[in-house]
Amino acid sequence: MAAPQLPFDRRAIPPQATETYWNAPDGWPLRRIDWEQSGEPRGSLLFLPGRGDHYEKYLETLDQLAADGWCVTALDWRGQGGSGRLLADPHIGHIDDFATWIADIKSFWADWKTAGPGPHVILAHSMGGHLAMRALVEKAVDPDAVALSAPMLGIQTMGMPYALHHAVVRMLTKLGDPARAAWKEGEKPGSPLNVREKILTHDDDRYADELFWWQKRPEVKLGPPSWHWVERAVTSTRALNEPGLLEQVKIPVLLMATTADKLVDTKRIVRDADRLPNSELLLFGEEAAHELLREADPVRDRCIAAIRSFFDKYAAQK
């Protein structure tokens, strides 16, 4: 008789996972965590987190996928998580240009793909989803399949046209130091920390996990982005709207989104799902907030099931 499976401890690094660093070509250390398979592997899976994220937030999901047989790796983006900071103020999220992150993932992918067994797949959230899509368009990566959680294909503008929104952002960027924080706290302008949870998830315990990691590892905590980050993000997301770019991506892509998202433009995700030649869309409503992989079980379980089914369909074990 099999022993009962113990609940996963989301507030501890699993013993089967190893934390190390990978050095980018310019020497910048990017923090990573890896689950290796002791038996025959299912393949290799790379997880790319969102803005301000760190991989500790997704240990539960990553461990589940590792239990499915994937050699799982998660990488903290340059400038956030455990991969250091780019400004003197460590709580402001910043990047010189999103192309820097694409260069990082291109180099990392080349090393990682060679080291791990196929098939090779990507799972990414929010900003990580945008960067994964851009990497596909620019042929910086060549996975067998990709699954995206609430991808930042467009930024929520509350109905403001993209061109006008971009013009306002550019003006605000030039009104002071572009590296200054775009707002005081929270995930968006006018969203203080006491409403942050409602924007991200309906699951109190999973939300509290992030606060636990902030206390245990304060170096991973990140606050609002700089105005320069905001302008570069808008520029990068608008660039993907150019006709013909997404239409040339033949790699299968699963897009998961919610119409209740307060951070990314879900209408853009739905439109882009139609633009991609080989895509599937899983769309939630008011029951789901932005962090689908950290939502309450009814939502999260559907996401995990969709990811498994999608990868079984398009990234069968070789």
C-alpha positions in Angstrom: 0.0 0.0 0.0 1.4 3.4 -1.1 2.1 5.9 1.7 -0.2 9.0 1.6 1.3 11.9 -0.3 2.2 14.8 2.0 1.1 18.3 1.1 3.7 20.3 -0.7 5.6 22.8 1.4 5.5 26.0 -0.6 7.7 27.8 1.9 10.8 25.5 1.5 13.1 24.7 -1.4 12.4 21.0 -2.2 15.3 18.7 -1.4 15.3 17.5 -5.0 15.9 21.0 -6.4 19.3 22.8 -6.7 19.9 26.5 -6.6 22.8 27.9 -8.6 23.8 30.7 -10.9 24.3 31.0 -14.7 26.6 33.7 -16.0 25.4 35.7 -19.0 28.0 36.4 -21.7 28.7 39.8 -20.1 29.3 38.1 -16.7 26.0 39.0 -15.1 24.9 36.2 -12.7 21.3 35.0 -13.2 19.9 32.8 -10.4 18.4 29.5 -11.4 16.8 26.5 -9.8 16.8 23.0 -11.3 14.9 19.7 -10.7 16.8 16.8 -12.2 15.1 13.4 -12.9 16.6 10.2 -11.4 14.8 8.0 -13.9 13.9 8.4 -17.6 13.1 12.1 -18.1 9.9 13.3 -19.8 11.8 16.1 -21.3 13.1 19.6 -20.2 10.9 22.5 -19.1 12.0 26.1 -18.7 9.9 28.5 -16.5 10.2 32.2 -17.0 8.5 34.4 -14.3 6.8 37.8 -14.5 7.9 41.3 -13.6 9.0 41.6 -10.0 8.7 37.8 -9.6 11.1 35.3 -8.2 11.0 31.6 -8.6 10.1 30.8 -5.0 6.6 32.0 -5.8 6.1 29.1 -8.2 7.8 26.2 -6.3 4.4 24.3 -6.1 3.8 24.4 -9.8 7.4 23.6 -10.7 7.5 20.7 -8.4 4.3 19.3 -9.8 5.7 19.4 -13.3 8.9 17.8 -12.1 6.9 15.0 -10.6 5.4 14.5 -14.1 9.0 13.7 -15.3 10.2 17.0 -16.6 13.7 18.2 -15.9 12.5 21.6 -14.7 14.5 24.8 -14.6 13.4 28.3 -13.5 15.4 31.5 -14.1 15.2 34.8 -12.4 15.5 37.7 -14.9 18.4 40.1 -14.7 17.6 42.9 -12.3 15.0 41.1 -10.2 14.6 38.0 -7.9 18.0 36.7 -6.9 19.7 38.0 -10.1 20.8 41.3 -8.7 19.6 44.8 -9.2 20.3 47.4 -11.9 19.7 50.6 -9.9 21.1 52.0 -6.7 17.6 51.7 -5.2 17.1 47.9 -5.1 13.3 48.2 -4.8 12.8 49.8 -8.2 12.4 47.4 -11.2 14.5 48.5 -14.2 16.0 47.5 -17.5 17.9 49.4 -20.1 15.9 47.7 -22.9 13.9 44.5 -23.2 16.4 43.4 -25.8 18.8 42.8 -23.0 16.5 40.2 -21.6 16.1 38.6 -25.0 19.8 38.4 -25.3 20.0 36.7 -21.9 17.4 34.1 -22.7 18.9 33.5 -26.2 22.3 32.6 -24.6 20.8 30.7 -21.7 18.5 28.7 -24.1 21.5 27.6 -26.2 23.3 26.3 -23.1 20.3 24.8 -21.4 18.9 23.0 -24.5 22.2 21.3 -25.1 22.5 20.1 -21.5 18.9 18.7 -21.1 17.0 16.0 -22.9 14.2 16.8 -25.3 11.5 17.7 -25.9 12.1 21.2 -24.7 9.2 23.4 -23.6 8.6 26.8 -22.1 6.1 27.8 -19.4 6.1 31.6 -18.7 4.0 34.1 -16.8 3.1 37.7 -17.5 6.2 39.7 -18.5 7.9 36.3 -18.9 5.2 35.4 -21.4 5.8 38.6 -23.4 9.5 37.9 -23.5 8.9 34.3 -24.5 6.6 35.4 -27.3 9.2 38.0 -28.5 11.9 35.4 -28.3 9.8 33.1 -30.6 9.3 36.0 -33.1 13.0 36.8 -33.1 14.0 33.1 -33.2 16.0 33.4 -30.0 14.5 30.1 -28.8 13.1 27.1 -30.6 11.0 25.1 -28.1 8.7 22.3 -29.1 5.7 24.0 -27.4 5.0 27.0 -25.2 2.4 27.6 -22.4 1.8 31.2 -21.3 0.0 32.3 -18.1 -1.6 35.8 -18.4 1.1 36.9 -20.9 1.9 40.6 -21.1 1.1 40.9 -24.8 -0.4 44.2 -24.0 -0.5 46.4 -20.9 -3.9 47.2 -19.3 -4.7 50.8 -20.3 -8.3 50.9 -19.0 -9.6 51.7 -22.5 -7.0 54.3 -23.5 -5.8 53.7 -27.1 -2.3 52.3 -27.3 -0.8 55.2 -29.2 -2.3 57.8 -26.7 -1.2 55.6 -23.7 2.3 55.4 -25.2 2.5 59.2 -25.7 1.4 59.8 -22.1 4.0 57.4 -20.8 6.8 59.0 -22.9 5.8 62.4 -21.6 5.9 61.2 -17.9 9.2 59.5 -18.5 10.7 62.8 -19.6 9.3 64.9 -16.7 12.0 63.7 -14.3 14.6 61.0 -13.8 13.6 58.1 -16.1 14.9 55.7 -13.4 12.6 57.0 -10.7 9.7 54.7 -9.5 6.7 55.0 -11.7 4.4 54.9 -8.6 4.8 54.4 -4.9 3.8 50.8 -4.3 1.6 48.0 -5.5 1.4 46.5 -8.9 -0.1 49.5 -10.8 -0.7 53.2 -10.3 -3.3 53.8 -7.6 -3.1 50.2 -6.2 -1.7 50.3 -2.7 -0.4 47.2 -1.1 -3.6 46.6 0.8 -5.4 45.8 -2.5 -2.5 44.1 -4.2 -3.7 40.6 -3.3 -7.1 41.2 -5.0 -5.2 42.1 -8.2 -3.1 38.9 -8.1 -5.1 36.0 -6.6 -8.2 34.9 -4.7 -6.1 32.5 -2.6 -5.1 34.0 0.7 -2.5 31.3 1.6 -0.7 31.4 -1.7 -0.6 35.1 -1.6 0.9 34.9 1.9 3.6 32.6 0.6 5.2 35.5 -1.3 5.2 37.7 1.9 6.9 34.8 3.7 9.7 34.6 1.1 10.1 38.4 1.3 10.9 38.0 5.0 13.0 34.9 4.6 14.9 36.2 1.6 14.5 40.0 1.5 16.8 40.3 -1.4 14.1 38.9 -3.8 11.6 41.6 -3.0 11.0 44.2 -5.7 8.7 47.2 -5.8 7.3 49.3 -8.7 9.1 49.6 -12.0 10.9 52.7 -13.2 9.3 55.0 -15.7 12.0 53.9 -18.2 10.8 50.2 -17.7 7.2 51.3 -18.3 8.1 53.0 -21.6 10.3 50.2 -22.8 7.5 47.7 -21.9 4.9 49.6 -23.9 7.3 49.9 -26.8 8.1 46.2 -26.8 4.4 45.1 -26.5 3.4 47.5 -29.3 6.1 46.2 -31.5 4.6 42.7 -31.4 1.4 44.2 -32.8 3.0 44.7 -36.2 1.2 42.6 -38.8 2.9 39.4 -39.8 5.1 38.9 -36.7 2.9 36.5 -34.7 1.5 35.0 -37.8 4.9 33.5 -38.6 5.2 31.7 -35.3 4.5 28.0 -36.1 5.4 26.6 -32.7 2.3 25.6 -30.7 1.3 28.1 -28.0 -1.2 27.7 -25.2 -2.5 31.0 -23.9 -4.2 31.2 -20.5 -5.9 34.4 -19.4 -8.7 36.0 -17.4 -11.1 38.8 -18.4 -10.8 40.1 -14.8 -7.1 40.8 -15.3 -6.2 44.3 -14.0 -2.6 44.3 -15.2 -2.4 42.9 -18.8 -4.7 43.5 -21.7 -6.8 40.3 -22.1 -8.4 41.5 -25.3 -5.0 41.6 -26.8 -4.3 38.1 -25.7 -7.5 36.9 -27.3 -6.7 38.7 -30.5 -3.2 37.4 -30.6 -4.4 33.8 -30.0 -6.3 34.2 -33.4 -3.1 35.6 -35.0 -1.0 32.6 -34.0 -1.2 29.8 -36.5 -1.1 27.0 -33.9 -2.6 28.2 -30.6 -5.1 27.2 -27.9 -6.8 29.6 -25.5 -8.1 28.9 -22.0 -10.1 31.9 -20.8 -11.4 32.6 -17.3 -13.7 35.2 -15.9 -14.2 36.9 -12.5 -13.2 33.7 -10.7 -9.5 34.3 -11.7 -7.1 37.2 -11.1 -3.7 37.8 -12.8 -1.6 35.1 -11.2 -3.4 32.0 -12.6 -0.7 29.6 -11.4 -1.2 30.9 -7.8 -4.9 31.1 -7.9 -7.4 29.1 -5.8 -7.5 25.4 -6.7 -10.5 25.4 -9.0 -8.7 27.8 -11.4 -5.2 26.6 -10.8 -6.1 22.9 -11.3 -7.7 23.7 -14.7 -4.5 25.5 -15.7 -2.2 22.6 -14.7 -4.5 20.2 -16.5 -4.4 22.4 -19.6 -0.6 22.6 -19.5 -0.2 18.9 -19.1 -2.7 18.1 -21.9 -1.1 20.7 -24.2 2.4 19.4 -23.7 1.3 15.8 -24.1 -0.3 16.8 -27.4 2.6 18.9 -28.9 5.7 17.8 -27.0 5.4 14.0 -26.7 8.4 12.2 -25.2 11.0 11.5 -27.9 
